[in-house]
Amino acid sequence: MLGEVHFERAEPVRGAIDLHWHTHQPGVPSVRSETVFFKRTANAILDGQQIPILDRDGTRLLIVISIAKALYNREPSAAYICDLFQSLIPASPGAINSFLTDADRQGVGGHAAIALRLVKAMFGDAFPYDPASAPVLTSWSSDDLLRMAFLPRAESTAWPRRRELVWQFCGRSPLRYAQEFALIGLSEIVRRIFERGTARAAHRD
């Protein structure tokens, strides 16, 4: 239920273990089946050998999940937004709509709608997309979104509540929203158990 969690230890030697069990974390729903990433592959040549990598469609899905995680954790997301723009800018408006439809089919339509609105806020007329086709976070202006992307930790940045973000990520589905909040609660319980165990071990040392 933890998905992606960073365990840090400050004493006696500072270190961290970065566990990636899923492409997502509690609060940020993932694709309906992560095997989709193994089905969407292309080949790259490295030292004369073919190596499977994510194809363009799979890369776009992973980018929108990364943007959603950054927003949920209030971390910079501008680099991911640029990646998505670079991936989509050769596409026609119809192809962008197809991407949004595909993301929705994979269960990350809410992520994609927010990500596309961020791309539009950043690149304006250079990005042929109408945010009104999939309205999200309508109470926040383009300037607000850009501050979230570039200055997430600034006191002047206005943020939606995390539960509002989760509601949007879940595609405004009450059932999925309830399931995601259950995962958030379980992950917090497990995290506290691990932290309590680490504290006890440090005390014994």
N, C-alpha and C positions, 0 to 999 in steps of 0.2 A: 504493500500500500504506500510505501514511501516514494517509489518512482525514482526520483533523482534527488539525492541528499548529500550534502557536504558535512562530514564529521570532522571537527577540528579538535585538536588537543594542544593545550597551551603549555603543559608541564609534563615531564621535565624537559623534553625536547619538543619544540613546536613542530607540528606536522598536520597534515590533512589527508583524508581519504575521500576521494570523489567517486561515489558509486553511481553508475548509470545502468539502471535496470530497465528503464523505459525511455522513450523520447520526451516524456512530459514529467510533471510533478503534480501533487495534489493542488487543486485550484485551477489547473490548466489542462482541460481534457485533451486526450490524444486522439489520433485517428482510431476508427472503429476496430481495425485490425492492423497491428504493426507489421504484419507480413507484407503489407502493401509496399513497403520500402524495398523488400527483397525482390519484388516483382517488377519494380520500376528501376531498371539498371541500364547502364551504358558501359562501354569499355574505354579505358584510357590506357595508353602505352607508357610504361615506366621501365627504363632499362631494358627495352626490347621485349617486355612481357605485357600481356593484356591483363589489366586489373579491373574488376567490376566496380563501378562507382554509381552513385545515384544519377538517374537521368534528370532532365530538366523538370519534369512534373514532380518527381519525388523530392527534388531539391526545393522546389517552391513550397511544398507541404511542410518540409522541415524548417524552412525560413519562417513561415507564419507561426509555427509552434514556438520558435525561438523568440519572435517578437512578442507573442503572448506571455511567455515566461518572463521576459524582461519587464513588460508592463506590470505584471502581477507582483514582481519583486521590486518594482520601482528602480530599475537599472537602465542604463543607456541602451537605446535600441536603434540609434541612427544608422549604424553600420549594417544591420540586418535590413533596414528599410531601403538602403542603397542597393543591397544585394537583390532584393525583390524587384526594384525598379530596373536594374540591369537585366534581370531575367525576363521581365515582361515588356520592356520598351520596344522590342522589335515586333511585338504582337499587335494584332488589330484589336479594336474594341470588342469584336465578337470573341476573339481568343481570350481576352481578359474575363469576359462573362463566362466562358467555358471553364476557365480556371476556378472561378468562384463557385460554379455549379459542381465541379469535381470536388472542391474542398468541402462543400456542404454534404455531398454524398459520402465523403470519408469521415464526416463528423467534426470537421474543424471549419465549418462555414462562418461561424462567429469570429474566429481568429482571423480568417481571410478578409472578412468585411472590414474589420478594424485596421488590419495591415494595409489594405488598399486605400483606406481613407488617409492613413498616415503618409503613404506614398504620394497621394494627391496633394496633401498639405505641404509636403516638402518640395515637390517638383512642379506643381501647378499645371499650367497649360501644356507642359512637355509630356504629361501623362494623360492619355485619352481615356479617362474614366470619370463617370458621374457618380459621386457618393450617394446621390438620392436613390440609386437603383438598389442599394442595400443599406438603408440608414442605420447607423450605430452611433452611440455616444453623442447624440444630437445636441446635448446641452453644453458641449465643449467645442470651442472654436478651433480653427486651424492653428492659430497661434498657441492655444492651450496644448494641442497635440504635439506641436514642435517642441515646446518646453518639456513635455514628458519625454520626448525622444532624446533631446540634447542635454537637458538640465533636470534630470529626475529627482535629484536630491536638494535642489534649491527650494528654500522656504516659500518663494513666490510662485512656485509651480502648483497649479490647482489640479488635484487628482480626484477622479471618481473613487468612491469607496470600493474596496476589493470585492465586496459582494455584488456590486453593479458590474464590475468587470467579469466576474464568474458568470453572472446571468447572461451577459452578452456572449461570452465564450461558449456557453451551453446552447446557444441559438434560441434563447428565451424558452427553453423546454423545462417546465416545472419538474418533471421526473429526473431529467439529467442533472438539473441544478441541485436537487435533493441528494442525488447519488454523489455528486462532486463534493458537497459539503460534508457528507458522511466520510468520504476519503480524507478530507482536510482534518476532521476531528480525530480519526484513527491515526493519521500520521503524526499529529501533535502528541497523542498519547504515547506512541512508540518512541518518538523523539525524546520525550521526558524520561521514559524508562531507560533509554540508552545513556542519557546525560546523568541520571541518578546513579547508574552502574559505574560510569566513569568517575564520578565524584567519590563514590565509596572506595573504588580501587586506589585513587589518589590519596585518600585519607589513610588507607592501610599502609601505603608506601611511606 
